Amino acid sequence: MLWLAGCYPAFRTVQPRVDVVVLDSAGRPVQGATFTLATYRYPRAVPATTKLVPYQTDAAGTVSIPRRGDWQMEILLPDGSSWYGWRYCVEKAGYRAIASAETQRFSRPLTVVLEPRQGSSKCKWPREGEAYYDVKIVENE
């Protein structure tokens, strides 16, 4: 009966598997860095629907995020299906924050190198009315 209505179930990855190691510029693990994973749901990705989930690195500087999928009902219309994209930001006091410049697929492990910095450096995620993908690095002395 659903097929007659143009609806169908689809299994979508709503959170990718992400394996990250965060190092300092000397190659040492950075414990306690915040790795924030941003999930964008398309075709209607806006700040209000963007999901931000922070994770902390362990003593080895690593974060392992498991893949998560979900069944969703979709409609046979141009904008009747959903797909997902992801970006990230890594920040820790005493280091310059780093944000991904484009949507990531996380098909292989990610190594992030943080550079030491005086003062603070943080990720500023967009608010309503701003471009959903425009994460900025804000630096204060």
N, C-alpha and C positions, 0 to 999 in steps of 0.2 A: 504494500500500500504506500510506503514512503517513496518508492521509485516513481509512482504516478504523480506525486506532489513535487517531484524534482529534488527531494531531500535524500541524502545518503550519509552514512557514518564514515568518518575518516580518522585515522590514528595520526596524531601530530606530536612531534617532539616539542614540548613546551619549556624544557630546560635541557640544554646539551650536557654531555659529559665534558667536564673541564678539569684538566690537571695542570696546575700552575706551580712554578717555583719562583720565588722572589729572592733576588740576590742584591747585595750592595755592589758598588763599582769595583771592589776588590775580590768579588766572587764568593763572599760569605753569605750564608742564608740570613734573611731578615725575618726575625720572629715578631709577631704582633702587627704586621702590616694588614691593612684592610683592603680586601679584594671585593669590589662591588660589581655584581653581575646585573646588567640591565637587560630586561626582556621586553622587546617591542612586538606587539601583535599587529600584523598588517591584515587588511588594507587600511585600517583606521588607527594607525599608531599616533597617539597624542600623549603629552605628559601625564594626563589623568589616568591613562590605561597602561603606562609603562611601569613595570614591576622592578623595583630595586631591591636586591638581596645582598647584604654584606656578609662576608666570611673573613675569619682571621687566620693568618698563616701560623703554622706550628713552629717548633724549635728548628726544624729542617727548612723553614721558609716555604713550606708547601701548603696547598689547598687542593683537595680533591672533591669535586662536586659530581654527584651521580646524575646520569641521564634520567629524565622523567618524561613520560608521554601521557597523552590523554585522548580519549575518544571524543570527537566533536561532531555535531550534526552540521552538514553543509548543504548549500542550496545551489542548484545549477543556474546561477546568474553570474554576470561579470564580477561582482564583488561578493559573491555568496560563499567564498571559502576563506580560510584564514591561513596564514603562514607566519613564521616567527623569525626574528633576527635578534642578535645579541651584541652588546658592547660591554666594555669593562673599564674600571678605573682602579688604580692601586695607589694608596696613600699611607703615609706614616710620618709622624712628627720627626723633624730632622732630615727629611728627604724631600726631593721635588716629586710631586704627584705625577702620575702618568695615566692618560686616558687613551683608549683605542680610537684611532682616527676614522674607522669605518666599521660596519657590521662584521662581526666575526662568526666563523663556522666552527672553530675549535676542533679541527680535524686532526690535530697533533698537539702534544704537550706544549705549553706556553712558558717561556722563560722571560721574566721581567727584571730589568736591572734598574734599581733606584739610585739616583745620584744624591750625595749628601748636600744639604742646603741649610743655611742659617735661616731662622724664622719658620713660618708655617707655609704650607702649600696644600691646598685641598681641591677636591673635585666639586664643581657646582653643576648640579643637574638642572635641566630646564624646568621652568614652571609653566603653568597654563598661559597660552598666548605666545610662547617662544617655540622655536623649532625643536621638536621632540628629540632630535639626534644631536643637538648642539651642546654637549657637555664641555665645560670650560675648566681650565686650571686657574684657580685664584691664588695669588701669592701675596702674602703679607710679610712685612718685616717685623 
